[in-house]
Amino acid sequence: MRLPRDLFGRDVANALCTRWGYVKVNQVGSHIILQTDVPKHHRLSVPDHKPLRTGTLNAILREVSAAKGVSREDILNTL
């Protein structure tokens, strides 16, 4: 599946919070720090850039899919 090239970091962070159980715990500069405890503890930094580069988006998707035990496509479909 091809990655979208027009996603903003803030939109990705909001989608992870509303649909995947992450909570915004902090923001340091232009990076939003998200955290979840389901199914295990995981912290993630999402840059608040407009738009996100495809490599950065791919790394975020890879981390979330490994932490949640789902495929990248499942996460990408909810963004």
ABEGO torsion letter per residue (X at the ends): XBBBAABBAAAAAAAAAAAAGBBBABBBEABBBBBBAOABBBBBBBBBBOBBBAAAAAAAAAAAAAAAGBBAAAAAAAX
